[in-house]
Structure formats: C-alpha cells, structure tokens
Amino acid sequence: MNVLECAVHWAVPADEPGMRALLDDAERDRYERFRRAEDRARFVTGRFLARTTLAEVTGRDPRGIRFTTGCRHCGGAHGKPRLPGAGVDFSLSHSGDRVVLVLAEGAEVGVDVERESDRDIDRLAEMVLTAPEREALAAMPDRRRGFHSYWSRKEALLKATGHGLAAPMTAIRVTAPDEPAEVLAWDGEAAVSPVRLADLDPGPGYAAAAAVLTGRPLKITEVT
C-alpha cells in the first residue's frame, strides 16, 4: 500500500507587521478581539504559517490565499480553515509557545498540541477518557503526561473529522500513551474508519498528535 506523506511544521509564536499583513478582514477582526498579546501572537503565527506553507505547496501567492471556515456538519462558520480548490488539507493547533501545522494531500487531517499543566486531571478524565483508559492512567507514573497524550490524540482525531469538541471524546478509545498511537474503538455518529494516528515531537512539557482519515501508512516529516 502506498505511503501517505504528512508534513508537520512547527513555529514559535511571533507577531510581526509582515505577518499581520497577510490576514484577511475577518481574521484581522478576530486578531483585534484577543485581549492577551500571547493569544494574538499564536493566532497570527498559525495563519501566517498556513499561508506561507500552502503557497509553497500550491504555487499560489500567499497574499491571495483565503480560507473558508464552514462547518460540514451544521453549516456554521466555526469549522476548521480550508483552502478551496486545493487537494491539500491542513490543520492548525497552538498551545504555550508551540504552533503546529499539519498538511497532507488527498486526505483529511487534524492536529493538536497541548502544554502539560496541573489541571484537574481526575475531573477531566471523566469527560475525556473511557473506563479502560482511566484505569491505565491511574497506573501511570507520570499521570500528567499520560492524560495530555490521550487528550491530544483524541482532539486531533475530532479536528480531522471536523467535529471538534462537539463530539464526545469518551466515545473514542485509543492505545495507551506508551504504545504506538492507534484507535481501538469508536462508538457514535461521529465515528469514521479507517483512520491513522501518530504522536508528534513537540519537545519537553508538551504532548501532540496528528490524525489522518486514511488507511494508508503514514510517513511523518517534522520541520521546525
């Protein structure tokens, strides 16, 4: 079976005039609504990274690239950004000082990066993990790392399908964080098959994963 190449691009948040110049009017309005400078930097870096990378792949002028954000499930304007007329799908995520873009040709993709934090893991685990996953998490020496690994895998998957957090994560069961990423079971209307998962390398203190709606083996290339 042919390998599907999946490119992963990492960036550090920045907020430069040349980056803001590529935003369209709607994006500029959204940028202005962010109150914190770090949120503005993460947002503009993601859109700049997406435009410049897609320009290289498609041969388009980054200044003319315009994304659509229509949700394929409800028709709302909150869907993941897409580039009309291109055979390349992409997904963006950011957390802390990490911004990541994943793209692939001919398959839907999703990505998520999470900065590990001292959030209430036990409470969140009830909303995110299945019973077997909670049991596995309880036995892990580093429960914080384990939880965020589970979280990033599932969110990447739901971003690939376009459901986001509108679909329950507890319907999805994945392998343990110390095992190769794989979907073991998925119940409910949002479920799709086949799908590939892959853990990424965001560096210490972070968890990240990519999901691709394909049955083909993945070749992941990470670029910083």
For each residue, the residues with C-beta under 8 A, 3 or more apart:
1: 215 216 217
2: 216
3: 216 217 218 219
4: 104 106 107 196 212 214 216 217 218 219
5: 104 105 218 219 221
6: 102 103 104 109 198 210 212 218 219 220 221
7: 53 102 103 104 221 223
8: 100 101 102 111 200 210 220 221 222 223
9: 49 53 100 101 102 103 222 223 224
10: 98 99 100 202 222 223 224
11: 14 45 49 99 100 101 224
12: 45 97 98 99
13: 38 41 42 45 94 97 99
14: 11 19 41 44 45
15: 19 20 37 40 41 44 45
16: 19 20
17: 20 21
18: 21 22
19: 14 15 16 22 44 45 47 48
20: 15 16 17 23 28 31 44
21: 17 18 63
22: 18 19 47 48 51 52 62 63 65
23: 20 27 28 31 44 47
24: 27 28 66 67
25: 28 29
26: 29 30
27: 23 24 30 31 43 47
28: 20 23 24 25 31 32
29: 25 26 32 33
30: 26 27 33 34 43
31: 20 23 27 28 34 40 43 44
32: 28 29
33: 29 30
34: 30 31 39 40 43
35: 39
36: 39 40
37: 15 40 41
38: 13 41 42
39: 34 35 36 42 43
40: 15 31 34 36 37 43 44
41: 13 14 15 37 38 44 45
42: 13 38 39 45 46 94 99
43: 27 30 31 34 39 40 46 47 94
44: 14 15 19 20 23 31 40 41 47 48
45: 11 12 13 14 15 19 41 42 48 49 94 99
46: 42 43 49 50 92 93 94 99 101
47: 19 22 23 27 43 44 50 51 67 81 92
48: 19 22 44 45 51 52
49: 9 11 45 46 52 53 92 99 101
50: 46 47 53 54 67 81 90 92 101
51: 22 47 48 54 55 62 65
52: 22 48 49 55 56 62
53: 7 9 49 50 56 57 90 101 103
54: 50 51 57 58 60 62 65 83 86 88 90 103
55: 51 52 58 59 60 61 62 65
56: 52 53
57: 53 54 88 103
58: 54 55 83 86 88
59: 55
60: 54 55 64 65
61: 55 64 65
62: 22 51 52 54 55 65
63: 21 22
64: 60 61
65: 22 51 54 55 60 61 62 83
66: 24 84
67: 24 47 50 81 82 83
68: 79 81 82 83 84
69: 77 78 79 80 81 82
70: 75 76 77 79
71: 74 75 76 77 78 79 162
72: 79 162
73: 162 163 166
74: 71
75: 70 71
76: 70 71 79
77: 69 70 71
78: 69 71 164
79: 68 69 70 71 72 76 82 162
80: 69 91 92 110 159 162 164
81: 47 50 67 68 69 90 92
82: 67 68 69 79 89 90
83: 54 58 65 67 68 86 88 90
84: 66 68
85:
86: 54 58 83
87: 105 106
88: 54 57 58 83 103 104 105
89: 82 103 104 105 107 108 109
90: 50 53 54 81 82 83 101 102 103 104 109
91: 80 101 102 103 109 110 111 156 159 160 210
92: 46 47 49 50 80 81 99 100 101 111
93: 46 99 100 111 112 113 156 159 208
94: 13 42 43 45 46 98 99 100 113
95: 98 113 114 115 206
96: 115 205 206
97: 12 13
98: 10 12 94 95 113 115 202 203 206 208
99: 10 11 12 13 42 45 46 49 92 93 94
100: 8 9 10 11 92 93 94 111 113 200 202 208
101: 8 9 11 46 49 50 53 90 91 92 111
102: 6 7 8 9 90 91 109 110 111 210
103: 6 7 9 53 54 57 88 89 90 91 109
104: 4 5 6 7 88 89 90 107 109 212 214
105: 5 87 88 89
106: 4 87 214
107: 4 89 104 212 213 214 216
108: 89 160 161 162 212 213
109: 6 89 90 91 102 103 104 160 210 211 212 213
110: 80 91 102 155 156 157 158 159 160 161 210 211 212
111: 8 91 92 93 100 101 102 156 159 200 208 209 210 211
112: 93 151 152 153 155 156 159 208 209
113: 93 94 95 98 100 152 200 202 206 207 208
114: 95 148 151 152 155 206 207 208
115: 95 96 98 205 206
116: 144 145 148 205 206 207
117: 144
118: 144
119: 124
120: 123 124
121: 124 125 137 143 144 147
122: 125 126
123: 120 126 127
124: 119 120 121 127 128 147 151
125: 121 122 128 129 133 134 137 147
126: 122 123 129 134
127: 123 124 169 170
128: 124 125 147 150 151 154 169 170
129: 125 126 133 134 137 147 150 169 170
130: 133 134 170 172 173
131: 134 135
132: 135 136 173
133: 125 129 130 136 137 150 173 174 176
134: 125 126 129 130 131 137 138
135: 131 132 138 139
136: 132 133 139 140 146 176
137: 121 125 129 133 134 140 143 146 147 150
138: 134 135 143
139: 135 136
140: 136 137 143 145 146 177
141:
142: 145 146
143: 121 137 138 140 146 147
144: 116 117 118 121 147 148
145: 116 140 142 148 149 177 207
146: 136 137 140 142 143 149 150 176 177
147: 121 124 125 128 129 137 143 144 150 151
148: 114 116 144 145 151 152 206 207
149: 145 146 152 153 177 199 207 209
150: 128 129 133 137 146 147 153 154 174 177
151: 112 114 124 128 147 148 154 155 169 207
152: 112 113 114 148 149 155 156 207 208 209
153: 112 149 150 156 157 174 181 197 199 209 211
154: 128 150 151 157 158 169 172 174
155: 110 112 114 151 152 158 159 165 169 209
156: 91 93 110 111 112 152 153 159 160 197 209 210 211
157: 110 153 154 160 161 172 183 195 197 211
158: 110 154 155 161 163 164 165 167 169 172 190
159: 80 91 93 110 111 112 155 156 162 164 211
160: 91 108 109 110 156 157 195 211 212 213
161: 108 110 157 158 167 190 192 213
162: 71 72 73 79 80 108 159
163: 73 158 166 167 190
164: 78 80 158 159 167
165: 155 158 169
166: 73 163
167: 158 161 163 164 171 188 189 190
168: 171 172 188 190
169: 127 128 129 151 154 155 158 165 172
170: 127 128 129 130
171: 167 168 186 187 188 190 191
172: 130 154 157 158 168 169 183 185 186
173: 130 132 133 183 184 185 186
174: 133 150 153 154 181 182 183 184 197
175: 179 180 181 182 184
176: 133 136 146 179
177: 140 145 146 149 150
178:
179: 175 176 182
180: 175 199
181: 153 174 175 197 198 199 209
182: 174 175 179 197
183: 157 172 173 174 186 195 197
184: 173 174 175
185: 172 173
186: 171 172 173 183 190 191 192 193
187: 171 191
188: 167 168 171 191
189: 167
190: 158 161 163 167 168 171 186
191: 171 186 187 188
192: 161 186 195 213
193: 186
194: 213 214 215
195: 157 160 183 192 211 212 213 214
196: 4 211 212 214 215 216 217 218
197: 153 156 157 174 181 182 183 209 210 211
198: 6 181 209 210 211 212 218 220
199: 149 153 180 181 207 208 209
200: 8 100 111 113 208 209 210 220 222
201: 208 222
202: 10 98 100 113 206 207 208
203: 98 206
204:
205: 96 115 116
206: 95 96 98 113 114 115 116 148 202 203
207: 113 114 116 145 148 149 151 152 199 202
208: 93 98 100 111 112 113 114 152 199 200 201 202
209: 111 112 149 152 153 155 156 181 197 198 199 200
210: 6 8 91 102 109 110 111 156 197 198 200 218 220
211: 109 110 111 153 156 157 159 160 195 196 197 198
212: 4 6 104 107 108 109 110 160 195 196 198 218
213: 107 108 109 160 161 192 194 195
214: 4 104 106 107 194 195 196 218
215: 1 194 196
216: 1 2 3 4 107 196
217: 1 3 4 196
218: 3 4 5 6 196 198 210 212 214
219: 3 4 5 6
220: 6 8 198 200 210
221: 5 6 7 8
222: 8 9 10 200 201
223: 7 8 9 10
224: 9 10 11
